[in-house]
Amino acid sequence: MKQDFYEILGVDKSADAATIKKAYRKKAIKFHPDKNPGDKEAEENFKKAAEAYEVLSDENKKARYDQFGHAAFENGGAGAGGFGGFGGGMNMEDIFSQFGDIFGGAFGGGAGRGGARTARVKGSNMRIRVKVTLEDVANGVEKKVKVKRKIKAEGVTFKTCATCNGQGQVMRVTNTILGRMQTSATCPTCHGAGQSIDNRPKGSDSNGLIIKEETVSIKIPAGVSDGVQLKVTGKGNEAPGNNSISGDLLVLIEETPHNKLTREGMNLHYDLYVNFSEAVLGVSKEIETVTGKVKIKIDGGTQSGKILRLRGKGLPSIERYGTGDLLVHINVWTPQNLSKEQKQFFEKTLDDDNFTPNPSKGDKSFFEKVKDMFS
């Protein structure tokens, strides 16, 4: 089981952004590979701290983590194509880049662990919306969508930037309270790419990129809800240069309304209308659920407002710890247009004891039923 992000940084859930950043800075300095050469455990702790900060420093990711835990950044256990956040797509270069943002480039983004690093520019992310039904939410689904993304044109070539010698950054050494530190700044010539275009094929843009339509498969796990964002790693736009990596495809889930069912978290609600005779005599009814149709029995004498709970017929938890219920609300339909004979029948029953309201002490009020429904 993955360790809790708040526990990794040593803060509680009420910690503000400044406290989280301060806690991460402390952990990063303690476990930085430059200060712990060859220490695999320190390196692992360094990665954990970076992963925790990457999520908790982002307001949207933090909100999803607080609601769903680690499951918010998984996709059936797979790293690629999982939820936004760490998602298995962050490597040491990403971490050092993040670390440099926190410390203004201190530790040189990897210098000291074997010399100068090669710059890696990441392409821009792309965002799309994907609609899902309640049935998709109940069972999980794989969607195939067509996206137009930028890719490197065939035949494009690049040459090493002479200013930064391919590093993408220019370095300088400064004295700090932690000792001599290397700080870095983006190369003003190549703007961080470490390379410039050498041969640009016809039809490509100034960076040697073209737009191509591609079919992308998106695995949507059961239990997702409207507004959740998924991430398909590496399916965004490519970036120029031989050492570049592609951006990500961010998928916003849009839940389409159901014609019979209403969602409330993991539970579903169904309004069932029965006529007066059915309520008096009792009846069997077939109703729709997200997993197919089921038959339910309405007992004779059922009152309007009664709620039947079908356990396990709701939606699964995104954290896979259970399934919600289907709540069937019984509504007795009162006839509005009566024939002469029907009207005479009901007139005869006005003083009949069987038609006189007589709720027992055990019958719950409407508000008590609503309270029970949410408990």
PyMOL commands that set and color helices and strands:
alter all, ss='L'
color gray80, all
select helices_A, chain A and resi 5-9+17-31+40-56+59-73+92-103+106-110+134-139+276-281+340-348+353-355+366-374
alter helices_A, ss='H'
color red, helices_A
select strands_A, chain A and resi 126-132+141-152+157-160+169-176+179-186+195-199+209-220+229-232+249-255+261-264+267-275+283-289+292-298+307-310+326-333
alter strands_A, ss='S'
color yellow, strands_A
deselect
rebuild
show_as cartoon
